[in-house]
Amino acid sequence: MAIRVVARIRPQQQNELDVIVSTASSNDDSSHPNQVKIPNPRNEGETFTFQFNTVYDHFTTQQQLFDNEVAPTIKHLFGGFDVAIFAYGSTGTGKTHTMRGGKSLAERGVIPRLLSGIYRRARKFAKESVVEISVKISISYYEIYNSKVYDLFEAPDKRSLAGLPLRDNGTKTVVVGLTERPCESLKDFEKLYDQANMNRSTSATKLNAVSSRSHAILGIKLAVTTGDQIRISTASAIDLAGSEDNRRTGNQKERMVESASINKSLFTLAKCVEAIGRQDVRIPIRDSKMTRILNLGQNHSLTVMILNLAPVRTYHQDTLSSLNFANRTKKIEVRETENEPVFKGCARAIPTFRGTSIQRQPLRPLATSLHNSTIHASNPPNKQGDRLAKAFSVYSDGARLSNARMATVRHSPLKRPSDPFSSISRPNKRRSPNRMLFRPQPTISKEVIEKIIEGKVTDILAARALDQPSIVPQPKISEEVQKRLELLEQKIDGKDGGREQGLTFLLMAKQHAVRGEDTSALRMYTLAKDFFRDNEKLDSKIDKLREKIQQRKPEKRQRGPVADTSELDPNNNNRQLVSSDYGTDKTPPLGYRPSRSVTRPKDKDSCVQDGQADARPFILCSTLDTIAKSPTAKQDDSDYEAEVHDEEAGHESDGGLHYKAKSKKKEPRCRTLNDQVQTPRTSRLLEIVNARNLNQIRLLRGIGAKKAEAIVEALCGADEGESNEAVVKSLEELGRLRGVGPKTVENMRMGLQMA
Ligand SMILES: Nc1ncnc2c1ncn2[C@@H]1O[C@H](COP(=O)(O)OP(=O)(O)OP(=O)(O)O)[C@@H](O)[C@H]1O
């Protein structure tokens, strides 16, 4: 079954203007919309339509959403299926509101309602069933904060800084050392849940006063014992952190670190979804902890994704990104599989204890978390302080089998030493299982033997269930050991968290630098410094940038506010003329080539000089200057057209770019211009191209993924070493890049939406 994707549009909030998202229905029954409509940010006359299973508008109550989307999954949960419900959307779109909700009854979100539904169904089951039924519910709750997993049942001051390690268990990923708490009633749950939520990392940003800084995963484990069988299933309710544009959130140091981590994991998720869609052999699921845990498409769970959207223009590009992501996600097929029940009297289990034909079984992890739906026997444990689970149980033949079994049974509280067949628990007497089982027993019939063995098997399974850490918390691993585990894991994953984080800051710094956002670039470089101490190059870069900002201050004052448009308020239209609109390039370092992201001016006199290693293409400066001086800075498209017409005078390349010449030597028909008279539209185009951000380039009109790659490759091919990167300085140069012609250039240019 494909993942069910539903969209929820939150109400417009105070101070929010200009609603641009609307709903529609592809059916005749317009009372059930299933489409989201949003204008094309580059051409307001055009509307994009996205279709999902259902679309909920701002009138939808928490109750309605739950009844339609989540309540139906409860019966599947009781039927032995796993369920995964997750909220996705950019920051401030209502994910936490949807999943957790408010305190009042009407405002309660999906999670408390789900628990309430589970308890209600459990009671109904027990009441109506003719056989005895018992339902045990336990929960675990953890967050992924800055790429580390923390148990939310633990107070932050008691956490190990390294977090909890992850381990693979078949198709599932388990969190080692996670506690599971039994929850007898809804009240129990609410108490635990509220306490744990206080431990969740939240902070205020400009976009959300209580912004979640982590992905939170609640696991609900259901153990339904019906007569002689027990079935375990799990529901995972996931409140993802939202993608963030730091120019809009106003994030500073600590928030920025969190944001980089959030964006990175969400980017990995998007890459996974894309790779699944393309049916790639490699899905980069291991590239982030969140994707490992979510395990989209591979988790064999009934999956519902709630796409949270904000209806207003300030979120335009975020909404579009989310819609595109959801559009791809809805195509993912999941093979839901029912978790196997265990029967107390499972006769088929007997042969495995007989004779020498015992099959070697793979290692089966016993240390589990909620995500491990291994088989349990009935009589779930209720004693505290029982022996903790072994890491692995090995089924093997010969002596090893005996040992493994001995280990299991020896600790069984159900062991009956007087039992004539307690030899199962005595390895020294079980060297020859054949002889033992088939030796003539004058006083016991074969049926009785079978029965006794059946009973024994059940006991062993029950003992194993007692050994499970389902209720008893896992042993606390010392901080030192956990740190080592974490380091080991990073090594296995080929990552080094700190360095990676530092590189992300460097990347963001360079992006800001390319856009001429010196202050933000400086901020990012300073953050990167924490990760690359004693790096002289970085220090000198910071010093030079600081100096440059200082020097520009008086200049800025002279020019007035319009001159420094690079870091203006997003609502200010001027900003769109020169710097990237938060909408079109919000995604931070995505698709960016770290080593290629800095464009270097050849011209030493260019108005932006940034030491030896970092510089922006001077086209950006000339644009800034042009706009600062130009009274027509706010003109609309037609004004730009006239301006461009004047520019058609032809322009000699100054040799700044050594691109690969096209095979056919045609006179370029595209407009050529002198850098000093570039229009904002042209500057913007060149800026996008020179930034080498695949994501942005492919959004240009007439450019697909392949062409975008070809452009970036052509640019990289034209570089003279890593420290001397090529810059496209005119439309003519752009038109001569491999894979790009004058027509494409014109298309790209005219497709740019300018304010
Ligand atoms: N359907 C809704 N009805 C009423 N208010 C809503 C709704 N959805 C969201 N809100 C409000 O919008 C604000 C932001 O919502 P919320 O904190 O849930 O966003 P979020 O997506 O979880 O953000 P973040 O990713 O930053 O944590 C909150 O004040 C919340 O009450």
The ligand as an SDF file (V2000), in Angstrom:
LIG
                    3D

 31 33  0  0  0  0  0  0  0  0999 V2000
   -4.6050   23.8940   13.0400 N   0  0  0  0  0  0  0  0  0  0  0  0
   -4.2390   24.8780   13.8620 C   0  0  0  0  0  0  0  0  0  0  0  0
   -5.1570   25.5790   14.5260 N   0  0  0  0  0  0  0  0  0  0  0  0
   -4.8010   26.5750   15.3540 C   0  0  0  0  0  0  0  0  0  0  0  0
   -3.5230   26.9500   15.5900 N   0  0  0  0  0  0  0  0  0  0  0  0
   -2.5610   26.2860   14.9600 C   0  0  0  0  0  0  0  0  0  0  0  0
   -2.8520   25.2260   14.0560 C   0  0  0  0  0  0  0  0  0  0  0  0
   -1.7030   24.7590   13.5770 N   0  0  0  0  0  0  0  0  0  0  0  0
   -0.7390   25.5070   14.1570 C   0  0  0  0  0  0  0  0  0  0  0  0
   -1.2590   26.4120   14.9760 N   0  0  0  0  0  0  0  0  0  0  0  0
   -0.4830   27.3790   15.7610 C   0  0  0  0  0  0  0  0  0  0  0  0
    0.6570   27.7680   15.0080 O   0  0  0  0  0  0  0  0  0  0  0  0
    1.7980   27.9070   15.8380 C   0  0  0  0  0  0  0  0  0  0  0  0
    2.9230   27.0330   15.3390 C   0  0  0  0  0  0  0  0  0  0  0  0
    2.5250   25.7010   15.4470 O   0  0  0  0  0  0  0  0  0  0  0  0
    3.5150   24.5350   15.8930 P   0  0  0  0  0  0  0  0  0  0  0  0
    4.3570   24.9320   17.0440 O   0  0  0  0  0  0  0  0  0  0  0  0
    2.7070   23.3110   16.0350 O   0  0  0  0  0  0  0  0  0  0  0  0
    4.4450   24.4710   14.5920 O   0  0  0  0  0  0  0  0  0  0  0  0
    5.5560   23.4230   14.2300 P   0  0  0  0  0  0  0  0  0  0  0  0
    5.3380   23.0570   12.8220 O   0  0  0  0  0  0  0  0  0  0  0  0
    5.5690   22.3110   15.2100 O   0  0  0  0  0  0  0  0  0  0  0  0
    6.8520   24.3050   14.3460 O   0  0  0  0  0  0  0  0  0  0  0  0
    8.3430   23.8740   14.6940 P   0  0  0  0  0  0  0  0  0  0  0  0
    8.8000   23.0050   13.5870 O   0  0  0  0  0  0  0  0  0  0  0  0
    9.0760   25.1650   14.7520 O   0  0  0  0  0  0  0  0  0  0  0  0
    8.2760   23.1710   16.0020 O   0  0  0  0  0  0  0  0  0  0  0  0
    1.3500   27.5560   17.2430 C   0  0  0  0  0  0  0  0  0  0  0  0
    1.0570   28.7340   17.9230 O   0  0  0  0  0  0  0  0  0  0  0  0
    0.0890   26.7600   17.0300 C   0  0  0  0  0  0  0  0  0  0  0  0
   -0.8000   26.8550   18.0910 O   0  0  0  0  0  0  0  0  0  0  0  0
  1  2  1  0
  2  3  1  0
  2  7  2  0
  3  4  2  0
  4  5  1  0
  5  6  2  0
  6  7  1  0
  6 10  1  0
  7  8  1  0
  8  9  2  0
  9 10  1  0
 10 11  1  0
 11 12  1  0
 11 30  1  0
 12 13  1  0
 13 14  1  0
 13 28  1  0
 14 15  1  0
 15 16  1  0
 16 17  2  0
 16 18  1  0
 16 19  1  0
 19 20  1  0
 20 21  2  0
 20 22  1  0
 20 23  1  0
 23 24  1  0
 24 25  2  0
 24 26  1  0
 24 27  1  0
 28 29  1  0
 28 30  1  0
 30 31  1  0
M  END
$$$$
